[in-house]
Amino acid sequence: MNKKIATLLVALMASLPVSYASAAELKVGYVNTQRIFRDAPAAVKAAKKIEQEFSKRDQDLQRMAKQLQTMQEGLEKNGVTMAESERRTKEKDLNELSREFQRKQREFREDLNLRQNEENAAIIEKANKAIKQLAESEKYDLILQDVVWVSPKLDVTEKVIKALSEGKDGK
């Protein structure tokens, strides 16, 4: 039994230099996904598109927030001097407007998140195609995304952004 273990250990140790030699030839790259979402032309275009799509609703929400604030301040300022029925009516109107504002604000956030996710999915799909082409053309063995730390010399993000801006995303 001990002879079998010893033979196995010798065989393992003999194969280690080959493994190290193979690892030395390994070509590794890293892509910073957040930078792609921030700097790639498609990402910048998508952000502007989303901003345009949602700007009117955002302005409406801001107006509604100001209206709520004005109503609240008026009620606090004049509530003491108002008739009871008038104060109750104003409080009811304020509460209804507040609920409506919260509902619209929640819908706005949900719709905005949905659109951002849609655009991000399209961007990452294009980026993945560009990364694959880069890996094949420059003979990378491994390209990583989203790591805790990486040496800057392995970062190929700029090449991917350049490929995306040139339209080399596999279309």
C-alpha positions as CSV (number, residue, x, y, z in Angstrom):
1,M,0.0,0.0,0.0
2,N,2.8,2.4,0.9
3,K,4.6,1.5,-2.3
4,K,1.5,2.5,-4.3
5,I,1.3,5.9,-2.5
6,A,5.0,6.5,-3.0
7,T,4.7,5.7,-6.8
8,L,1.7,8.0,-7.1
9,L,3.5,10.8,-5.3
10,V,6.6,10.4,-7.6
11,A,4.3,10.4,-10.7
12,L,2.6,13.6,-9.4
13,M,5.8,15.4,-8.7
14,A,7.1,14.4,-12.1
15,S,4.1,16.0,-13.7
16,L,4.4,19.3,-11.8
17,P,7.0,20.9,-14.0
18,V,4.9,20.3,-17.0
19,S,1.9,21.9,-15.2
20,Y,4.0,25.0,-14.4
21,A,5.3,25.2,-17.9
22,S,1.7,25.1,-19.2
23,A,0.6,27.8,-16.7
24,A,3.4,30.1,-17.8
25,E,2.0,30.0,-21.4
26,L,-1.5,30.8,-20.2
27,K,-2.6,34.2,-21.6
28,V,-5.1,35.9,-19.3
29,G,-7.1,39.1,-19.6
30,Y,-9.5,41.0,-17.5
31,V,-12.5,43.2,-18.5
32,N,-14.0,45.8,-16.2
33,T,-17.7,45.5,-16.8
34,Q,-18.6,48.7,-14.9
35,R,-16.2,50.7,-17.1
36,I,-18.0,49.3,-20.2
37,F,-21.4,50.3,-18.8
38,R,-19.9,53.8,-18.1
39,D,-17.6,54.5,-21.1
40,A,-18.7,52.4,-24.1
41,P,-20.4,54.4,-26.8
42,A,-23.4,52.1,-26.7
43,A,-23.7,52.7,-23.0
44,V,-23.5,56.4,-23.3
45,K,-26.1,56.4,-26.0
46,A,-28.4,54.2,-24.0
47,A,-28.1,56.4,-20.9
48,K,-29.0,59.5,-23.0
49,K,-31.9,57.6,-24.6
50,I,-33.3,56.5,-21.2
51,E,-32.9,60.1,-19.9
52,Q,-34.9,61.4,-22.8
53,E,-37.6,58.7,-22.3
54,F,-38.0,59.4,-18.6
55,S,-37.4,63.2,-18.4
56,K,-41.1,64.2,-18.8
57,R,-42.2,61.8,-16.1
58,D,-39.4,62.9,-13.8
59,Q,-40.4,66.5,-14.3
60,D,-44.0,65.6,-13.6
61,L,-42.9,63.9,-10.3
62,Q,-40.9,67.0,-9.3
63,R,-43.9,69.2,-9.9
64,M,-46.1,66.9,-7.9
65,A,-43.5,66.9,-5.1
66,K,-43.5,70.8,-5.0
67,Q,-47.3,70.8,-5.0
68,L,-47.3,68.4,-2.1
69,Q,-44.8,70.6,-0.2
70,T,-46.9,73.7,-0.9
71,M,-50.1,72.0,0.3
72,Q,-48.3,70.7,3.4
73,E,-46.9,74.1,4.3
74,G,-50.2,75.8,3.6
75,L,-52.0,73.4,5.9
76,E,-49.4,73.8,8.7
77,K,-49.5,77.6,8.4
78,N,-53.3,78.1,8.0
79,G,-54.6,74.9,9.6
80,V,-55.2,76.5,13.0
81,T,-57.3,79.4,11.5
82,M,-59.3,77.2,9.1
83,A,-62.8,75.8,9.8
84,E,-62.7,72.2,10.9
85,S,-64.4,70.9,7.7
86,E,-62.1,72.9,5.5
87,R,-59.0,71.6,7.3
88,R,-60.3,68.0,7.0
89,T,-60.9,68.5,3.3
90,K,-57.4,69.9,2.8
91,E,-55.9,67.0,4.8
92,K,-57.8,64.5,2.7
93,D,-56.7,66.2,-0.5
94,L,-53.1,66.2,0.8
95,N,-53.3,62.5,1.7
96,E,-54.8,61.5,-1.7
97,L,-52.1,63.5,-3.5
98,S,-49.4,62.0,-1.4
99,R,-50.6,58.4,-2.2
100,E,-50.8,59.3,-5.9
101,F,-47.3,60.7,-5.7
102,Q,-45.9,57.6,-4.0
103,R,-47.6,55.3,-6.5
104,K,-46.3,57.3,-9.5
105,Q,-42.8,57.5,-8.0
106,R,-42.8,53.7,-7.4
107,E,-44.0,53.0,-11.0
108,F,-41.4,55.4,-12.3
109,R,-38.6,53.6,-10.5
110,E,-39.8,50.2,-11.6
111,D,-40.1,51.3,-15.3
112,L,-36.7,53.0,-15.2
113,N,-35.0,49.9,-13.7
114,L,-36.7,47.7,-16.3
115,R,-35.4,49.9,-19.2
116,Q,-31.9,50.2,-17.7
117,N,-31.8,46.4,-17.4
118,E,-33.0,46.0,-21.0
119,E,-30.3,48.4,-22.3
120,N,-27.6,46.8,-20.0
121,A,-28.5,43.3,-21.4
122,A,-28.0,44.6,-25.0
123,I,-24.7,46.2,-24.1
124,I,-23.3,43.2,-22.3
125,E,-24.4,41.0,-25.2
126,K,-22.4,43.2,-27.6
127,A,-19.5,43.4,-25.2
128,N,-19.4,39.6,-24.8
129,K,-19.2,39.2,-28.6
130,A,-16.4,41.8,-28.7
131,I,-14.6,40.0,-25.9
132,K,-14.9,36.7,-27.7
133,Q,-13.5,38.2,-30.9
134,L,-10.6,39.8,-28.9
135,A,-9.9,36.5,-27.2
136,E,-9.8,34.6,-30.5
137,S,-7.8,37.2,-32.4
138,E,-5.2,37.8,-29.7
139,K,-5.2,34.1,-28.6
140,Y,-6.3,34.6,-25.0
141,D,-6.8,31.4,-23.0
142,L,-9.0,33.1,-20.3
143,I,-10.7,36.5,-20.0
144,L,-12.3,37.3,-16.6
145,Q,-14.9,39.8,-15.5
146,D,-15.8,41.1,-12.1
147,V,-12.9,40.0,-9.9
148,V,-11.8,41.4,-6.5
149,W,-8.4,42.5,-7.7
150,V,-6.4,42.3,-10.9
151,S,-3.1,43.6,-12.1
152,P,-3.6,46.6,-14.5
153,K,-1.4,44.8,-17.1
154,L,-4.1,42.2,-17.6
155,D,-6.9,44.8,-18.2
156,V,-8.2,44.6,-21.7
157,T,-11.2,46.8,-21.1
158,E,-9.9,49.6,-23.3
159,K,-9.6,47.2,-26.2
160,V,-13.2,46.0,-25.7
161,I,-14.5,49.6,-25.6
162,K,-12.5,50.4,-28.7
163,A,-14.0,47.4,-30.5
164,L,-17.5,48.4,-29.4
165,S,-17.0,51.9,-30.7
166,E,-15.7,50.6,-34.0
167,G,-18.7,48.3,-34.3
168,K,-16.6,45.1,-34.0
169,D,-19.1,43.3,-31.7
170,G,-19.9,40.3,-33.8
171,K,-22.8,41.8,-35.9
